[in-house]
Amino acid sequence: MALTNFLVCTHLSLAGSCSHYCSDAEIIVSKKQKRVQQETDDVVEPESVCIHLSLSCHCMDETRMSKKRKYEQEASNLDGSWKIKKVLEMSDLGNNSRLLVKKELAKEFVIPFLAGGAEAAKEKEGVEVQVLDIDHNTLHSLNFKIWTSAQSYVFTKKWVKDFVRKRNLKKGDQIGLRWNAQSQQFEFSVLRRC
């Protein structure tokens, strides 16, 4: 005779993003247990059903991450390894397709890793850099430029297309950038949603 346990978890989130993952403590065991006659042995087979309802615009992105990856990312966000942290302004999200970086941060955490350094960044096209979105494991190409007339330090090219639109970035979201010496590329993550 086989016993089948039906495990059901329901979760409703009206918050900004769904970061809920079912745990054993949250699973409700149904009182109904079906008994199935088997000729050979008794087997208990749990069947789990998780129902998550979220009214958030970016819940889907969050729920795609595995539980382990999410915890690793949260630990990484807290450890201070994000050398450039920025709360996005409307100017970072607009049609100019550029992410403005503070001069001091750019000089310390971007320019030393550019092929050709600051001089190359002052050229019309700037310096092409690879940026890995570690939340989605996608690689993108941006240009880093120094606009000498305004003394602005910016990532340009496909910033709006590859990051703002694809990640649904909004004013007030906090992002992080850092250099990965092993892979020789920059890394990007959304650290906090507004």
KOLBASE-929475 format. One line per field, with one value per residue: residue number from 1; x, y, z of N, C-alpha, C, O in turn. Coordinates in nm, 2 decimals. Example, Ala and Ser with C-alpha at 12.3 -4.5 7.8 and 13.67 -1.06 7.14 Angstrom:
pos: (1,2)
n_c1: (1.32,1.28)
n_c2: (-0.57,-0.22)
n_c3: (0.78,0.71)
ca_c1: (1.23,1.37)
ca_c2: (-0.45,-0.11)
ca_c3: (0.78,0.71)
c_c1: (1.32,1.29)
c_c2: (-0.33,0.00)
c_c3: (0.78,0.79)
o_c1: (1.42,1.34)
o_c2: (-0.33,0.11)
o_c3: (0.85,0.80)
***
This chain:
pos: (1,2,3,4,5,6,7,8,9,10,11,12,13,14,15,16,17,18,19,20,21,22,23,24,25,26,27,28,29,30,31,32,33,34,35,36,37,38,39,40,41,42,43,44,45,46,47,48,49,50,51,52,53,54,55,56,57,58,59,60,61,62,63,64,65,66,67,68,69,70,71,72,73,74,75,76,77,78,79,80,81,82,83,84,85,86,87,88,89,90,91,92,93,94,95,96,97,98,99,100,101,102,103,104,105,106,107,108,109,110,111,112,113,114,115,116,117,118,119,120,121,122,123,124,125,126,127,128,129,130,131,132,133,134,135,136,137,138,139,140,141,142,143,144,145,146,147,148,149,150,151,152,153,154,155,156,157,158,159,160,161,162,163,164,165,166,167,168,169,170,171,172,173,174,175,176,177,178,179,180,181,182,183,184,185,186,187,188,189,190,191,192,193,194)
n_c1: (0.08,0.06,0.13,0.04,0.14,0.01,0.16,0.12,0.18,0.09,0.13,0.11,0.20,0.21,0.40,0.70,0.87,0.88,1.03,1.01,1.05,0.96,0.97,1.03,0.90,0.69,0.52,0.21,0.06,-0.17,-0.47,-0.58,-0.50,-0.42,-0.47,-0.31,-0.32,-0.06,0.13,0.38,0.55,0.52,0.51,0.59,0.51,0.58,0.40,0.45,0.31,0.34,0.21,0.24,0.15,0.20,0.18,0.37,0.59,0.84,0.87,0.90,1.17,1.31,1.22,1.32,1.58,1.78,1.75,1.99,2.16,2.05,2.09,2.37,2.42,2.30,2.47,2.71,2.64,2.64,2.90,3.07,3.21,3.12,3.24,3.16,2.87,2.54,2.26,2.01,1.93,1.70,1.84,2.01,1.85,1.74,1.70,1.96,2.12,2.32,2.53,2.61,2.90,3.06,3.34,3.56,3.52,3.53,3.79,3.93,3.82,3.75,3.90,4.18,4.16,4.11,4.19,4.44,4.39,4.31,4.35,4.27,4.00,3.92,3.89,3.68,3.50,3.55,3.64,3.59,3.42,3.36,3.07,2.94,2.62,2.55,2.33,2.17,2.34,2.44,2.63,2.75,2.83,2.97,3.06,3.32,3.35,3.52,3.40,3.54,3.47,3.25,3.36,3.27,3.21,3.13,2.94,2.84,2.68,2.51,2.37,2.10,1.94,2.04,2.05,1.88,1.62,1.60,1.63,1.44,1.49,1.45,1.40,1.57,1.64,1.91,2.22,2.51,2.86,3.16,3.51,3.62,3.90,3.99,3.83,3.86,3.67,3.40,3.15,2.80,2.52,2.18,2.13,1.94,1.60,1.38)
n_c2: (-0.12,0.22,0.54,0.86,1.18,1.50,1.80,2.14,2.47,2.81,3.14,3.48,3.78,4.13,4.30,4.48,4.30,3.95,3.75,3.51,3.18,2.84,2.67,2.38,2.43,2.59,2.45,2.31,2.03,1.83,1.71,1.50,1.18,0.96,0.63,0.38,0.07,-0.15,-0.42,-0.49,-0.32,-0.08,0.26,0.59,0.88,1.21,1.48,1.80,2.12,2.44,2.76,3.07,3.41,3.72,4.07,4.22,4.41,4.31,4.06,3.82,3.82,3.80,3.55,3.37,3.33,3.09,2.97,2.94,3.10,3.35,3.39,3.39,3.62,3.82,3.81,3.88,4.15,4.27,4.26,4.46,4.45,4.58,4.82,5.05,5.20,5.31,5.51,5.53,5.80,6.01,6.10,5.90,5.71,5.80,5.91,5.97,5.76,5.68,5.61,5.79,5.83,5.90,6.12,6.06,5.79,5.68,5.73,5.57,5.31,5.24,5.36,5.26,5.00,5.01,4.95,5.13,5.34,5.66,5.84,5.70,5.68,5.94,5.98,6.01,5.78,5.65,5.38,5.05,4.82,4.51,4.40,4.21,4.10,3.99,3.90,3.79,3.65,3.74,3.88,4.20,4.47,4.78,5.13,5.32,5.65,5.97,6.27,6.55,6.82,6.85,6.74,6.48,6.14,5.85,5.55,5.43,5.37,5.09,5.12,5.19,5.02,4.76,4.74,4.93,4.90,4.61,4.52,4.66,4.90,5.17,5.51,5.56,5.30,5.10,5.03,4.82,4.82,4.66,4.56,4.26,4.09,3.84,3.75,3.96,4.17,4.40,4.38,4.38,4.45,4.46,4.61,4.70,4.75,5.03)
n_c3: (0.00,-0.08,0.04,-0.03,0.02,0.00,-0.04,0.01,-0.06,-0.02,-0.12,-0.10,-0.24,-0.21,-0.22,-0.33,-0.47,-0.53,-0.32,-0.21,-0.10,-0.09,0.22,0.43,0.67,0.60,0.44,0.40,0.51,0.36,0.49,0.38,0.28,0.03,-0.01,-0.18,-0.33,-0.36,-0.49,-0.41,-0.21,0.06,0.00,0.05,-0.11,-0.14,-0.28,-0.40,-0.42,-0.51,-0.49,-0.60,-0.59,-0.71,-0.72,-0.85,-1.06,-1.12,-1.02,-1.16,-1.25,-1.01,-0.91,-1.08,-1.01,-0.85,-0.52,-0.38,-0.54,-0.50,-0.23,-0.23,-0.39,-0.23,0.00,-0.13,-0.21,0.04,0.13,0.06,-0.18,-0.40,-0.57,-0.70,-0.63,-0.71,-0.69,-0.91,-1.12,-1.30,-1.53,-1.58,-1.70,-1.93,-2.28,-2.35,-2.32,-2.13,-1.84,-1.57,-1.39,-1.08,-1.07,-0.89,-0.83,-1.08,-1.15,-0.97,-0.98,-1.24,-1.47,-1.42,-1.53,-1.79,-2.14,-2.26,-2.09,-1.93,-2.14,-2.38,-2.31,-2.35,-2.61,-2.90,-2.94,-2.70,-2.47,-2.53,-2.32,-2.15,-1.98,-1.74,-1.65,-1.36,-1.23,-1.43,-1.58,-1.83,-2.09,-2.19,-2.41,-2.35,-2.39,-2.23,-2.15,-2.13,-2.10,-2.17,-2.19,-2.02,-1.80,-1.74,-1.65,-1.81,-1.89,-2.20,-2.51,-2.54,-2.30,-2.21,-2.37,-2.31,-2.03,-1.88,-2.00,-2.03,-1.77,-1.65,-1.51,-1.27,-1.15,-0.85,-0.80,-0.69,-0.82,-0.88,-0.96,-1.05,-1.09,-1.22,-1.18,-1.25,-1.47,-1.63,-1.68,-1.63,-1.37,-1.31,-1.11,-0.98,-0.69,-0.51,-0.52,-0.58)
ca_c1: (0.00,0.14,0.07,0.08,0.12,0.00,0.21,0.07,0.22,0.04,0.20,0.06,0.29,0.17,0.52,0.78,0.92,0.86,1.16,0.96,1.08,0.89,1.05,0.95,0.81,0.58,0.44,0.09,0.03,-0.31,-0.52,-0.63,-0.39,-0.47,-0.40,-0.31,-0.28,0.05,0.15,0.51,0.58,0.46,0.59,0.54,0.56,0.53,0.39,0.45,0.25,0.36,0.14,0.29,0.09,0.26,0.14,0.49,0.63,0.97,0.88,0.95,1.31,1.35,1.19,1.40,1.71,1.77,1.76,2.13,2.22,1.99,2.16,2.51,2.41,2.28,2.60,2.80,2.60,2.67,3.04,3.14,3.29,3.07,3.32,3.07,2.72,2.48,2.12,1.98,1.86,1.63,1.94,2.07,1.75,1.68,1.74,2.10,2.19,2.45,2.53,2.71,2.98,3.13,3.48,3.65,3.50,3.58,3.94,3.99,3.77,3.73,4.01,4.29,4.14,4.08,4.30,4.47,4.37,4.23,4.37,4.18,3.86,3.89,3.87,3.54,3.42,3.58,3.70,3.49,3.44,3.26,3.00,2.86,2.51,2.56,2.19,2.11,2.45,2.45,2.75,2.71,2.94,2.95,3.18,3.34,3.41,3.54,3.36,3.63,3.40,3.17,3.42,3.17,3.26,3.01,2.92,2.75,2.65,2.38,2.33,1.96,1.88,2.08,2.04,1.76,1.50,1.60,1.62,1.33,1.54,1.37,1.47,1.58,1.70,2.05,2.30,2.65,2.96,3.30,3.60,3.66,4.04,4.01,3.76,3.90,3.55,3.32,3.03,2.68,2.41,2.08,2.15,1.82,1.49,1.31)
ca_c2: (0.00,0.34,0.66,0.98,1.31,1.62,1.92,2.26,2.60,2.92,3.26,3.60,3.90,4.25,4.39,4.52,4.19,3.82,3.68,3.40,3.04,2.75,2.59,2.27,2.48,2.66,2.36,2.26,1.89,1.81,1.60,1.38,1.09,0.86,0.50,0.31,-0.07,-0.20,-0.56,-0.52,-0.26,0.04,0.37,0.73,0.97,1.34,1.56,1.94,2.22,2.58,2.86,3.21,3.51,3.84,4.17,4.30,4.41,4.24,3.94,3.71,3.82,3.75,3.41,3.29,3.30,2.98,3.01,2.95,3.22,3.47,3.41,3.43,3.76,3.91,3.82,3.96,4.29,4.32,4.24,4.58,4.43,4.66,4.95,5.16,5.19,5.43,5.52,5.58,5.93,6.01,6.13,5.77,5.63,5.86,5.88,5.99,5.62,5.69,5.60,5.88,5.78,6.01,6.13,5.99,5.65,5.64,5.73,5.47,5.18,5.21,5.40,5.17,4.88,5.03,4.94,5.27,5.43,5.78,5.90,5.63,5.72,6.08,5.97,6.02,5.66,5.60,5.25,4.94,4.73,4.40,4.41,4.09,4.12,3.87,3.86,3.71,3.58,3.79,3.97,4.31,4.56,4.92,5.21,5.41,5.78,6.09,6.39,6.65,6.95,6.86,6.65,6.37,6.00,5.78,5.43,5.47,5.27,5.02,5.12,5.19,4.90,4.63,4.74,5.00,4.83,4.47,4.50,4.75,4.99,5.28,5.61,5.52,5.17,5.10,4.93,4.81,4.79,4.63,4.50,4.12,4.08,3.71,3.74,4.09,4.24,4.46,4.31,4.46,4.39,4.55,4.58,4.73,4.82,5.14)
ca_c3: (0.00,-0.09,0.09,-0.10,0.09,-0.08,0.02,-0.06,0.00,-0.09,-0.08,-0.17,-0.21,-0.27,-0.20,-0.45,-0.54,-0.47,-0.29,-0.12,-0.14,0.01,0.31,0.49,0.77,0.54,0.36,0.48,0.47,0.35,0.58,0.30,0.23,-0.05,0.00,-0.31,-0.31,-0.44,-0.47,-0.36,-0.09,0.10,-0.04,0.08,-0.21,-0.13,-0.40,-0.36,-0.51,-0.46,-0.56,-0.57,-0.66,-0.68,-0.81,-0.87,-1.20,-1.15,-0.95,-1.24,-1.25,-0.88,-0.89,-1.17,-0.95,-0.75,-0.38,-0.35,-0.61,-0.44,-0.10,-0.27,-0.43,-0.11,0.07,-0.21,-0.20,0.17,0.16,0.02,-0.30,-0.51,-0.55,-0.75,-0.60,-0.76,-0.69,-1.04,-1.14,-1.43,-1.63,-1.61,-1.76,-2.05,-2.42,-2.37,-2.32,-2.06,-1.70,-1.52,-1.27,-1.01,-1.11,-0.80,-0.84,-1.21,-1.15,-0.89,-1.01,-1.38,-1.56,-1.42,-1.59,-1.93,-2.23,-2.31,-1.98,-1.94,-2.28,-2.47,-2.27,-2.39,-2.76,-2.94,-2.91,-2.57,-2.47,-2.52,-2.21,-2.13,-1.86,-1.71,-1.56,-1.28,-1.19,-1.54,-1.64,-1.97,-2.12,-2.27,-2.44,-2.33,-2.40,-2.12,-2.21,-2.04,-2.17,-2.11,-2.19,-1.90,-1.70,-1.70,-1.67,-1.84,-1.97,-2.30,-2.62,-2.52,-2.16,-2.20,-2.42,-2.24,-1.89,-1.83,-2.05,-2.00,-1.63,-1.60,-1.40,-1.24,-1.07,-0.71,-0.79,-0.66,-0.89,-0.84,-1.07,-1.00,-1.18,-1.19,-1.23,-1.31,-1.60,-1.70,-1.72,-1.52,-1.33,-1.28,-1.04,-0.92,-0.55,-0.44,-0.60,-0.50)
c_c1: (0.09,0.06,0.12,0.04,0.11,0.05,0.18,0.12,0.15,0.10,0.15,0.14,0.23,0.29,0.59,0.83,0.90,0.99,1.13,1.00,1.02,1.00,0.96,0.85,0.69,0.48,0.33,0.06,-0.12,-0.35,-0.56,-0.50,-0.46,-0.39,-0.42,-0.25,-0.17,0.08,0.28,0.54,0.50,0.55,0.52,0.60,0.50,0.51,0.37,0.39,0.27,0.29,0.18,0.21,0.15,0.21,0.25,0.53,0.76,0.98,0.93,1.10,1.37,1.33,1.26,1.54,1.69,1.79,1.91,2.19,2.17,2.07,2.31,2.51,2.39,2.40,2.70,2.77,2.64,2.81,3.12,3.22,3.24,3.13,3.24,2.93,2.66,2.33,2.08,1.90,1.79,1.73,2.01,1.98,1.70,1.74,1.89,2.18,2.32,2.43,2.64,2.77,3.06,3.28,3.57,3.64,3.55,3.73,4.00,3.95,3.73,3.85,4.14,4.28,4.11,4.21,4.32,4.45,4.28,4.24,4.28,4.03,3.82,3.86,3.72,3.45,3.45,3.65,3.59,3.52,3.33,3.20,2.91,2.75,2.50,2.43,2.13,2.21,2.45,2.56,2.71,2.84,2.90,3.07,3.19,3.41,3.43,3.50,3.43,3.56,3.32,3.24,3.33,3.24,3.14,3.03,2.81,2.73,2.51,2.33,2.18,1.90,1.91,2.06,1.90,1.64,1.49,1.58,1.51,1.38,1.46,1.45,1.46,1.63,1.85,2.12,2.44,2.74,3.09,3.38,3.63,3.80,4.06,3.95,3.79,3.77,3.48,3.20,2.92,2.58,2.31,2.09,2.02,1.72,1.42,1.17)
c_c2: (0.12,0.46,0.78,1.10,1.42,1.74,2.04,2.38,2.71,3.05,3.38,3.72,4.02,4.35,4.41,4.41,4.06,3.76,3.56,3.27,2.95,2.68,2.48,2.32,2.55,2.58,2.30,2.13,1.87,1.69,1.48,1.30,0.98,0.73,0.42,0.17,-0.10,-0.34,-0.58,-0.45,-0.13,0.15,0.50,0.82,1.11,1.41,1.71,2.02,2.35,2.67,3.00,3.31,3.64,3.95,4.27,4.30,4.33,4.12,3.82,3.70,3.76,3.60,3.32,3.25,3.18,3.04,3.03,3.08,3.34,3.50,3.45,3.58,3.85,3.92,3.90,4.11,4.35,4.33,4.36,4.56,4.52,4.80,5.07,5.13,5.32,5.41,5.59,5.71,5.92,6.03,6.00,5.68,5.68,5.83,5.91,5.86,5.63,5.68,5.69,5.82,5.89,6.00,6.05,5.84,5.60,5.63,5.62,5.33,5.14,5.24,5.31,5.04,4.89,5.01,5.08,5.38,5.55,5.84,5.84,5.67,5.85,6.08,5.97,5.90,5.60,5.46,5.15,4.85,4.63,4.41,4.29,4.12,3.99,3.82,3.77,3.64,3.61,3.89,4.07,4.40,4.70,5.00,5.30,5.53,5.88,6.20,6.51,6.79,6.96,6.79,6.54,6.23,5.91,5.65,5.46,5.34,5.21,5.02,5.11,5.06,4.77,4.63,4.80,4.93,4.69,4.44,4.59,4.84,5.12,5.38,5.56,5.38,5.19,4.99,4.93,4.77,4.76,4.56,4.36,4.10,3.94,3.70,3.86,4.16,4.31,4.37,4.41,4.38,4.50,4.51,4.60,4.79,4.92,5.10)
c_c3: (0.00,-0.04,0.01,-0.02,-0.01,0.00,-0.05,0.02,-0.08,-0.04,-0.17,-0.14,-0.28,-0.26,-0.34,-0.53,-0.46,-0.44,-0.20,-0.18,-0.04,0.09,0.37,0.59,0.72,0.46,0.45,0.42,0.47,0.43,0.51,0.25,0.15,-0.03,-0.13,-0.29,-0.41,-0.40,-0.39,-0.22,-0.06,0.07,0.00,-0.02,-0.19,-0.26,-0.35,-0.46,-0.44,-0.55,-0.51,-0.65,-0.61,-0.78,-0.83,-1.01,-1.23,-1.07,-1.03,-1.24,-1.13,-0.87,-0.98,-1.11,-0.85,-0.61,-0.34,-0.42,-0.55,-0.31,-0.13,-0.31,-0.32,-0.03,0.00,-0.20,-0.07,0.20,0.12,-0.11,-0.42,-0.49,-0.60,-0.72,-0.64,-0.75,-0.82,-1.04,-1.28,-1.55,-1.67,-1.69,-1.89,-2.18,-2.44,-2.37,-2.25,-1.91,-1.65,-1.39,-1.21,-1.05,-1.02,-0.81,-0.98,-1.22,-1.08,-0.93,-1.15,-1.47,-1.54,-1.49,-1.74,-2.02,-2.29,-2.20,-2.01,-2.08,-2.38,-2.44,-2.32,-2.54,-2.78,-2.90,-2.77,-2.58,-2.45,-2.40,-2.21,-1.99,-1.84,-1.61,-1.48,-1.23,-1.30,-1.62,-1.79,-1.98,-2.22,-2.30,-2.43,-2.37,-2.28,-2.18,-2.10,-2.14,-2.11,-2.10,-2.06,-1.78,-1.64,-1.74,-1.69,-1.91,-2.07,-2.39,-2.60,-2.38,-2.14,-2.25,-2.34,-2.09,-1.84,-1.87,-2.01,-1.86,-1.56,-1.48,-1.39,-1.15,-0.92,-0.69,-0.77,-0.74,-0.84,-0.96,-1.00,-1.11,-1.13,-1.26,-1.30,-1.45,-1.69,-1.76,-1.60,-1.49,-1.29,-1.20,-0.99,-0.77,-0.47,-0.53,-0.51,-0.46)
o_c1: (0.18,-0.05,0.24,-0.07,0.20,-0.02,0.21,0.10,0.16,0.13,0.14,0.16,0.21,0.27,0.54,0.83,0.90,1.06,1.22,0.98,1.03,1.10,0.84,0.74,0.59,0.38,0.36,0.04,-0.19,-0.28,-0.57,-0.41,-0.55,-0.27,-0.53,-0.14,-0.19,0.07,0.29,0.56,0.43,0.67,0.40,0.72,0.38,0.60,0.28,0.41,0.23,0.30,0.16,0.21,0.15,0.20,0.23,0.51,0.78,1.09,1.01,1.15,1.46,1.42,1.27,1.59,1.59,1.85,1.94,2.27,2.25,2.11,2.36,2.61,2.46,2.43,2.77,2.86,2.66,2.85,3.24,3.30,3.30,3.09,3.26,2.87,2.70,2.27,2.13,1.80,1.82,1.71,2.06,2.02,1.62,1.81,1.94,2.30,2.42,2.33,2.76,2.70,3.11,3.34,3.66,3.74,3.61,3.79,4.11,4.03,3.69,3.90,4.20,4.38,4.08,4.32,4.23,4.48,4.19,4.14,4.22,3.95,3.70,3.81,3.64,3.35,3.37,3.71,3.50,3.64,3.22,3.28,2.82,2.77,2.46,2.42,2.06,2.18,2.47,2.58,2.64,2.93,2.80,3.18,3.09,3.51,3.36,3.57,3.39,3.58,3.31,3.18,3.32,3.31,3.06,3.13,2.70,2.75,2.42,2.26,2.13,1.81,1.82,2.06,1.83,1.55,1.39,1.51,1.49,1.31,1.41,1.55,1.35,1.67,1.91,2.08,2.49,2.69,3.13,3.32,3.66,3.80,4.13,4.01,3.76,3.77,3.51,3.15,2.96,2.56,2.35,2.06,2.00,1.76,1.41,1.10)
o_c2: (0.13,0.47,0.79,1.13,1.43,1.78,2.05,2.39,2.71,3.06,3.36,3.75,4.02,4.47,4.37,4.42,4.07,3.72,3.51,3.25,2.98,2.64,2.49,2.27,2.56,2.62,2.25,2.11,1.90,1.59,1.37,1.36,0.91,0.73,0.41,0.15,-0.08,-0.37,-0.67,-0.52,-0.08,0.15,0.51,0.84,1.13,1.40,1.74,2.01,2.38,2.67,3.03,3.29,3.68,3.92,4.39,4.20,4.29,4.07,3.74,3.59,3.68,3.53,3.20,3.14,3.18,3.15,3.13,3.15,3.44,3.61,3.54,3.65,3.96,4.03,3.98,4.19,4.47,4.40,4.36,4.65,4.53,4.88,5.18,5.03,5.43,5.31,5.71,5.72,5.83,5.98,5.99,5.58,5.61,5.73,5.87,5.86,5.59,5.72,5.66,5.78,5.97,5.89,5.98,5.77,5.49,5.54,5.57,5.23,5.03,5.15,5.28,4.98,4.79,5.05,5.14,5.49,5.55,5.90,5.90,5.67,5.88,6.19,5.95,5.92,5.52,5.43,5.16,4.81,4.65,4.43,4.26,4.17,3.89,3.70,3.67,3.56,3.52,3.97,4.05,4.39,4.75,4.94,5.35,5.52,5.88,6.23,6.56,6.86,7.07,6.78,6.52,6.22,5.90,5.63,5.51,5.23,5.27,4.93,5.03,5.00,4.70,4.52,4.74,4.90,4.64,4.34,4.58,4.84,5.17,5.34,5.51,5.34,5.28,4.88,5.02,4.70,4.82,4.51,4.34,4.08,3.93,3.64,3.87,4.20,4.27,4.30,4.51,4.27,4.61,4.40,4.54,4.88,4.91,5.18)
o_c3: (0.08,-0.07,0.00,0.01,-0.09,0.09,-0.17,0.14,-0.21,0.08,-0.29,-0.02,-0.40,-0.29,-0.44,-0.65,-0.34,-0.54,-0.14,-0.30,0.08,0.04,0.36,0.61,0.79,0.42,0.55,0.30,0.57,0.45,0.56,0.19,0.20,-0.03,-0.18,-0.23,-0.53,-0.28,-0.31,-0.13,-0.15,0.11,-0.03,-0.03,-0.21,-0.35,-0.27,-0.58,-0.33,-0.67,-0.40,-0.77,-0.50,-0.89,-0.84,-1.08,-1.34,-1.04,-0.98,-1.24,-1.13,-0.82,-0.95,-1.14,-0.78,-0.60,-0.28,-0.35,-0.53,-0.28,-0.06,-0.27,-0.31,0.02,0.06,-0.20,-0.07,0.29,0.15,-0.14,-0.52,-0.41,-0.55,-0.77,-0.61,-0.79,-0.84,-0.96,-1.36,-1.66,-1.78,-1.75,-1.96,-2.19,-2.55,-2.41,-2.31,-1.85,-1.68,-1.30,-1.28,-1.06,-1.07,-0.81,-0.98,-1.27,-1.11,-0.92,-1.18,-1.54,-1.65,-1.53,-1.81,-1.98,-2.35,-2.22,-2.09,-2.13,-2.46,-2.53,-2.33,-2.59,-2.69,-2.84,-2.72,-2.68,-2.36,-2.38,-2.25,-1.90,-1.92,-1.50,-1.53,-1.20,-1.27,-1.71,-1.88,-1.89,-2.32,-2.22,-2.49,-2.38,-2.23,-2.25,-1.99,-2.23,-2.01,-2.01,-2.00,-1.67,-1.52,-1.84,-1.60,-1.99,-2.03,-2.35,-2.64,-2.34,-2.07,-2.18,-2.31,-2.04,-1.77,-1.79,-1.96,-1.82,-1.44,-1.38,-1.49,-1.09,-0.87,-0.58,-0.82,-0.73,-0.78,-1.05,-0.90,-1.20,-1.02,-1.38,-1.40,-1.54,-1.80,-1.88,-1.49,-1.58,-1.23,-1.23,-0.96,-0.73,-0.37,-0.61,-0.39,-0.40)
***
